[in-house]
Amino acid sequence: MAALIAEFIGTFALIFIGAGTIVASPGITAAGALGTLVGIALAHGLTIAAFGSATGHVSGGHLNPAVTVAMMATGRIDPVRGLMYIVAQCLGAVFAAFLLNLAMPADLVAAAKLGTPLLASNMTVVGGIILEAITTFFLVFVIFGTAVDARGPKMGALFIGFTVALDILAIGPLTGAAMNPARSIGPALISGHLENFWLYWVGPVIGAVLAAFLYSSTLEKSSDT
């Protein structure tokens, strides 16, 4: 139960701070997002660094269904527990989006589409899947290298948060840089902007599983120093 609470709270914080920054910030950027790209990247990255560190020793600090799927695929968490994690993460995301929708000014919520990750008008669905898959690959690769591999540097979730921020800087204006199905599904369900919402499951899960298998089968088993 403690692990599920940790996953709920950590994912709640990511959506509340991440989507909340998009809604609250002035100025318009691409893909319907409000605010500056750097500010949005820092909001997400710092939240992951903080709450990943706070929940890591309790639940592993997944805070992301794609990460949990990668852990399940490589045998690091059993399927039943993994599915419970995913439910807790999605519930946290939906509850955060609900409260943001309730509390934030309606005009800002409408303009930002509640911070829902969406494709830019010049992006294709295939392109969006590729970008989300690659950036999630980077994220999970760093997770395995810094939090899973016993030889990795133990810096809490700091480097993981850095990776989230870097990924948002790279593709935020093009796809919203979700890298996390919960980051998409919470705001999408509450705002009603469900366009291509499946893309934010398919791309991140593909990238996460590929990174997990690659790291587990090559780098983690390497005896090189």
C-alpha positions, 0 to 999 in steps of 0.5 A, spaced: 500 500 500 505 504 501 508 503 494 501 505 491 501 511 495 508 513 493 506 512 486 500 516 486 503 522 490 509 522 485 505 522 479 500 527 482 505 532 483 508 531 476 502 533 473 500 538 478 506 542 477 508 540 470 501 541 467 500 547 472 506 551 469 503 550 462 496 553 464 499 558 469 505 561 465 504 567 460 505 567 452 504 562 447 508 556 444 507 551 439 502 545 440 497 549 444 502 550 450 503 556 454 509 559 457 516 558 456 519 552 454 525 552 459 520 554 464 516 548 462 522 543 462 525 545 469 518 544 472 517 537 469 525 536 471 525 538 478 519 535 480 521 528 477 528 530 481 524 531 487 519 526 487 523 521 484 528 521 490 522 522 495 519 515 492 525 511 490 526 508 496 518 506 497 516 504 490 522 505 486 519 512 484 517 510 477 511 515 476 510 513 469 506 507 466 512 506 461 517 505 466 513 500 470 512 496 463 519 496 462 520 494 469 515 488 468 518 486 461 525 485 464 522 481 470 524 487 475 517 487 478 511 482 477 505 483 473 500 484 478 504 489 482 506 493 476 498 493 473 497 496 480 502 501 480 499 503 473 493 504 476 495 508 481 499 513 477 493 514 472 489 515 478 494 520 481 494 524 474 487 524 473 486 527 480 491 532 479 488 534 472 481 535 475 484 539 481 487 544 476 481 544 472 477 546 478 482 551 481 485 555 475 482 560 471 477 557 466 480 562 460 487 559 461 485 552 462 482 553 455 487 556 452 492 551 454 488 545 453 489 543 461 496 542 459 495 536 455 500 534 450 498 534 443 502 534 436 504 540 433 500 542 427 505 540 422 507 533 426 505 527 423 502 521 428 508 517 425 513 522 427 510 523 434 511 516 435 518 516 433 520 522 437 516 520 444 519 513 443 526 516 442 526 521 448 523 515 452 528 511 450 533 516 453 529 517 459 529 509 461 536 508 459 538 514 464 533 510 469 537 504 468 544 507 468 543 511 475 537 508 479 537 500 477 544 498 475 548 497 482 554 500 479 551 507 477 552 513 481 547 514 486 544 521 486 537 520 487 533 522 481 537 528 479 539 525 473 533 522 471 530 529 472 535 532 468 533 527 462 526 529 462 528 537 462 533 535 456 527 531 452 522 537 453 527 542 450 528 538 444 521 536 442 516 539 447 513 544 442 512 538 437 509 533 441 508 536 448 514 531 450 510 527 455 514 521 455 509 518 460 502 516 458 500 518 465 502 525 463 498 525 457 491 521 460 490 525 466 489 532 462 486 529 456 481 526 460 479 532 464 479 537 458 476 532 453 482 533 448 483 526 447 486 527 440 491 521 438 492 520 446 494 513 444 500 515 441 502 517 448 502 510 450 505 507 444 511 511 443 513 511 450 512 504 451 516 502 445 522 506 447 522 504 454 522 497 453 527 497 448 531 501 453 530 496 458 532 490 454 538 494 451 541 496 458 539 489 461 542 485 456 548 489 454 551 494 459 548 491 465 551 485 464 558 488 462 564 486 466 568 492 463 570 498 468 
